[in-house]
Amino acid sequence: MKPTRIPALVVTLVVVAAVTWVIVRFLYVSLPLLPWTMVPSLLLLALGELYTALVTRSRIQRKPGTKPVEPLVAARLAALGKASAYAAAVLAGVFGGMAIYLASSLDKPTPRRDFYVSGGTTLAAIALIVCALILEHACRVPKGPEDEDQRRSASRL
């Protein structure tokens, strides 16, 4: 598995935001109020992934008082981080596109409420992206002395 590429996440977010903006232009009047519960849900997921990243990193580095991590567990956590980053990029795009559309209607109470909810959800989704990338990075195997020797011998060739 290759590490998540940040440009791919940005492209995903921007494309989904543009598509959402186009769709919302025609359907906003028929949409129900946005649920504010997405904000704390995404923030709790972000905190959970950040905590898991910190614990996993210390276990991978075999700090005193920690149990070693099973390789399959580390691989699954890395996959979770990657999947969470892409899912959060899609959510940030959807709610970001909606916030961009609603920015022109802040003088009306319902669009103003939806703007704040969609803006908060976008920020929470971005926080989840960051924590997911931290989790994925925490699952990397630390470089040992043999890696340095291989790099030196490869550079001589």
Buried (B, 14 or more C-beta within 10 A) or exposed (E): EEEBEEEEBEEBBBBBBBEBBEBBEEEBEEEEEBEBEBBEBBBEBBEBBBEBBEBBBBBBEEEEEBEEBEEEEBEEBBEBBBEBBBBBBBBBBBBBBBBBBBEEEEEEEEBBBBBBBBBBBBBBBBBBBBBBBBBBBBBEEEEEEEEEEEEEEEEEE
